[in-house]
Amino acid sequence: MKKTYTLILAILLSVIATPAIAEDWNYDFENFGDIFGDHYANSTLDLTLNGLTWHVHGVMPSAGTGDGSDDWGNGNKSLRLYGESKKDRQLGPEMTNFTLTTPRDIGKVSFYIHEQGRWPASYGLQVAWILQWSADGTAWTTVGDSFTASDETQLIEREVNHANAYIRIVRADYATFDYTSVTSNGKITNFDDLKITDINGGGEAPTLSTTESALDFGDMSIGQIGSKSFAVAYAGMEGVERPNYEISGLDKDAYSYELKPTAQAGVDSITISCRPLRRGTATATFTATYGNLTTAVTLKVTAIKQHPDVSFSGGEGTEDDPYIIACMEDLQELTDSVNGNDQQVQTFEGKYFLMTDDIDMSPVENFRPIGNQLGGTGTENMKVFSGNFDGDGHTIYGLNMKYTSANSVALFGIIENANISNLSIANSNITGSAAVGGLVGLSIGVSTIKNCHVAADVNVSGTYYVAGLCSSTLSDSGHLTISDCTSAATVTGDFSAGIMSTNGQNGTVIERCGNSGAITAPTYSAGGIMGFVSYASTTFNNCYNTGAITMHGTDYFGGGIVAGAGMKMEDNLMVITNCWNAGTLTGQSFYLHPIIPANNLLVDYDDESNYNHDLLTMSNCYFDSNLGEYLELDGTHAISESDMKTDNFTQLLNQGQDTAVWIFVEGKNNGFPVPEGSVATSINSSVTTGNGQTEMYNLNGQRINSIPASGLYIIKKADGSTVKVIKH
């Protein structure tokens, strides 16, 4: 063992025999464009600058307009280093780098940096960079801290002090950043006046190196344990006994390390143990820090199922032992099983699923909906999911779904008697023809969607019936309950909405839900919460909309909560209570209202003169008075936006409810209240008056005995009746 590590140390600390290039070196990038030639940021090149050869990728010369528009104040031109650069067509993916490939004696390295703010793709989106040195051009050590450009020019200096060395500038997260996923060039940092001095005084700086730069454990079964070892060599750091070691990254829990000092001074043996916890690829970074030097070893394992008969990442599918959904492969297995790719179609009725991690679906080119009708439009072609799926607060992101001629397109294309809860969708693009949703396309039977959210970086588009959360229900004996959900997605399509496009099931309830995303209908209707109620009793309670609603056609209805409805006399009433809207409505139609255009309640869809307003019950609903001149229909009231952001507004919304649903949460909903409260109210509707006197109470049930401040109050009259009053 001693001989082995002596040899390792000799290799690590050996000096390449190539003659050193002494004296200081500098380059001001004023002529860099001429040398760079007719290439682009995704080109991979070797360039000679003042006698030194540099290997580059993700590099471009600045425009050098000279008028200050290129965000540089030091000379006319500079170097652009792209924080994200797509692959070279011939050479494949390569990380952005500016690498010296001509070894030379290197003392101090210095340069200026400045934020490239000329393009929106770069402004405020700078990445952190690091400078590294290498003795052989393969094993790299970071010198000093990372640095990030701002709109002020910064001088960056790093003391390397090594003979016959290489240097490079790369992203600080180069070891884990997925360069293969980059599809465009952006996040540019400007560099200028690069200088390299000779070794200061001829002395050697401290050293830190590893015998491995990456450990790949290959394929391992979930729960299997494997190990690999390497050596870390270090020397010359005064007052520091040995490096500090750490494993970091999203998948760090799959790895551990053991340090074993060796008989050779300045050499540690590191053993990395790997035990994958879920299917798919798990990466992490082992970092050694020695004074101001750092070096990293990338860790990687691909976990596979222990046995083909094991479902997903484990579990039995029961409530006590649910199927584990932990990675992209699990979701692919789920959609394959529902689709019948394993020869038998499964609905997972009565089965339970639990997500245990966030999941990136971006490597999947076109994810197939879990439950779908891609085989045709008839009900005989419907594949449905009927299980209980608990996201446990995790997020699925990177969904790419493009089925422009298909119906029922969403993460869950079709659910039947299913329960979806505690799940978020982010950074995704979902496109279909009809019944398109961010989370659910079509709901059948008795289903629930609870505490699910669609983020602002999600785009959902289709021709008809498009919604940020759930598109539609199929008219049958069931009903859908959506509660505690939000959508901030950008939604485009006719009969579109933030939460649900159209409902055809009697008894459907949407409660404590909100939309903040932009809704656009090219021809027909659009609503903040729902687009159209199709002859079915529906209840909306404690919902809100702040998203802009835009309709480009002339034959449409638009509403901040509901766009419109067709109703029948035998149906129950449509009920809208404790709801509000502050989102704008843009369009030329007469049938617009910040809550619902009540004249769109048709008893007979074939007779457009046959309206029955009694089929709608609205109470305690509000809209922003700044939106325009709209009628205060029964149960609706105009109130200013500024008043909507006060405690008085939450008191208005919470009146008559057993729970103070509406509260303010700092940093949430742009200062408007959200329906997330759970504190019981104490108003007693059976309070009687004493001695025939009128009594006044606040909304917390407290008796008011003096002239009150402005706000909403309840008056108890001598006859026992109550009225609500606003004190100005």
Secondary structure, 3 states (H helix, E strand, C coil): CHHHHHHHHHHHHCCCCCCCCCCCEEECCCCHHHHHCCCCCCCEEEEEECCEEEEEECEEECCCCCCCCCCCCCCCCCEEEEEECCCECCCECCCCEEEECCCEEEEEEEEEEEECCCCCCCCCCCCCEEEEEECCCCCCEEECCCECCCCCCEEEEEEEEEEEEEEEEEECCCCCCCHHHCCCCEEEEEEEEEEECCCHHHCCCCEEEECCCEEEEEEEECCCCEEEEEEEEEECCCCCCCCEEEEECCCHHHEEEEEEECCCCCEEEEEEEECCCCCEEEEEEEEEEECCEEEEEEEEEEEECCCCCCCCCCCCCCCCCCEEECCHHHHHHHHHHHHCCCCCCCCCCCCEEEECCCEECCCCCCCCCCCECCCCCCHHHCECECCEEEEEEEEEECCEEECCCCEEECCEEEEECCEEEEEEEECEEEECCEEEECCEEEEECCEEEECCEECCCEEEEEEEEEECCEEEECCCCCCEEEECCEECCEEEEEEEECCEEEECCCCEEEECCEECCCEEECCCCEECCEEEEECCCEEEECCEECCCEEECCCCCCEECCECCEECCCCCCCEEEECCEECCCEECCCCCEECCCCHHHEECCCCCCCCECHHHEEEECEEEEHHHCCCCCCCCEEEECHHHHCCHHHHHHHHCCCCEEEEECCCCCHHHCCEEEEEEECCCCCCCCCCCCCCEEECCCCCEECCCCCCEEEEEECCCCCEEEEEEC
